[in-house]
Amino acid sequence: MAWIVLVVSGLFEAVWAVALGRSEGFTRLGPSVVFLAAAAVSMAGLAWAMRTLPVGTSYAVWVGIGASVTVAWSMAVGDEPASLVKVLLILGIVACVIGLKLAH
């Protein structure tokens, strides 16, 4: 169960990262509220998962999921240019996250 919570928390990390970018320095209310809510859910899930999973592994998986989903989302919606190199690097992050799970 901790792994599921950790993955969901990583997805919420991507939500808050995108919302933070769209908040324009917390000057836009909607994205700022989404940021605060998603950050709270993401951190709470990470903290819960760390009760049973190692801190280093939990944090690396959480960041890896959040970073890869954030970049993939940004490329998919056109906020940043996509390239083969970026896609391959994202796949490398995902492979490392899967490797951490398998090594646990």
C-alpha positions as CSV (number, residue, x, y, z in Angstrom):
1,M,0.0,0.0,0.0
2,A,2.9,2.4,0.8
3,W,4.1,2.1,-2.8
4,I,0.7,3.0,-4.2
5,V,0.5,6.0,-1.9
6,L,4.0,7.0,-2.9
7,V,3.2,6.9,-6.7
8,V,0.0,8.9,-6.2
9,S,2.0,11.4,-4.1
10,G,4.5,11.7,-7.0
11,L,1.7,12.4,-9.4
12,F,0.5,15.2,-7.1
13,E,4.0,16.6,-7.0
14,A,3.6,17.1,-10.8
15,V,0.3,18.8,-10.3
16,W,1.7,21.2,-7.8
17,A,4.7,21.9,-9.9
18,V,2.6,22.8,-13.0
19,A,0.2,24.8,-10.8
20,L,3.2,26.7,-9.3
21,G,4.4,27.6,-12.8
22,R,0.9,28.8,-13.7
23,S,0.4,30.8,-10.5
24,E,2.7,33.5,-11.8
25,G,4.4,34.0,-8.5
26,F,1.2,33.4,-6.5
27,T,-0.6,36.3,-8.3
28,R,-3.3,34.1,-9.8
29,L,-5.7,32.7,-7.3
30,G,-6.9,29.4,-9.0
31,P,-3.4,28.0,-9.7
32,S,-2.2,29.1,-6.3
33,V,-5.0,27.2,-4.6
34,V,-4.4,24.1,-6.7
35,F,-0.7,24.4,-5.8
36,L,-1.4,24.6,-2.0
37,A,-3.9,21.7,-2.1
38,A,-1.7,19.4,-4.3
39,A,1.4,20.2,-2.3
40,A,-0.4,19.3,0.9
41,V,-1.6,16.0,-0.5
42,S,1.8,15.2,-2.1
43,M,3.7,15.9,1.1
44,A,1.2,14.0,3.3
45,G,1.4,11.0,1.0
46,L,5.2,11.1,1.0
47,A,5.3,11.3,4.8
48,W,2.9,8.4,5.1
49,A,4.9,6.2,2.7
50,M,8.1,7.0,4.6
51,R,6.6,5.3,7.7
52,T,7.4,2.0,6.1
53,L,9.7,2.7,3.1
54,P,13.3,3.9,3.4
55,V,13.6,7.7,3.3
56,G,16.1,7.8,0.4
57,T,14.2,5.4,-1.8
58,S,10.9,7.1,-1.0
59,Y,12.3,10.5,-1.8
60,A,14.0,9.4,-5.0
61,V,10.9,7.7,-6.3
62,W,8.7,10.7,-5.4
63,V,11.0,13.1,-7.1
64,G,11.5,10.9,-10.1
65,I,7.8,10.5,-10.7
66,G,7.1,14.1,-10.2
67,A,9.9,15.3,-12.4
68,S,9.2,12.9,-15.3
69,V,5.4,13.5,-15.3
70,T,6.0,17.3,-15.1
71,V,8.3,17.3,-18.1
72,A,6.1,14.9,-20.0
73,W,3.0,17.0,-19.3
74,S,4.8,20.2,-20.3
75,M,5.9,18.7,-23.6
76,A,2.4,17.2,-24.2
77,V,0.6,20.6,-23.8
78,G,3.2,22.6,-25.7
79,D,4.6,24.5,-22.7
80,E,8.1,23.3,-23.6
81,P,9.5,21.8,-26.8
82,A,9.7,18.0,-27.0
83,S,12.7,16.2,-28.3
84,L,13.9,12.6,-28.6
85,V,16.7,13.3,-26.1
86,K,14.2,14.6,-23.5
87,V,11.9,11.5,-24.0
88,L,14.8,9.2,-23.7
89,L,16.0,10.9,-20.5
90,I,12.5,10.8,-19.0
91,L,12.4,7.0,-19.8
92,G,15.7,6.7,-18.0
93,I,14.3,8.3,-14.9
94,V,11.3,6.0,-15.1
95,A,13.6,3.0,-15.5
96,C,15.5,4.1,-12.4
97,V,12.3,4.5,-10.4
98,I,11.3,1.0,-11.4
99,G,14.7,-0.3,-10.5
100,L,14.4,1.3,-7.0
101,K,11.1,-0.5,-6.5
102,L,12.6,-3.8,-7.7
103,A,15.6,-3.5,-5.5
104,H,13.5,-2.8,-2.4
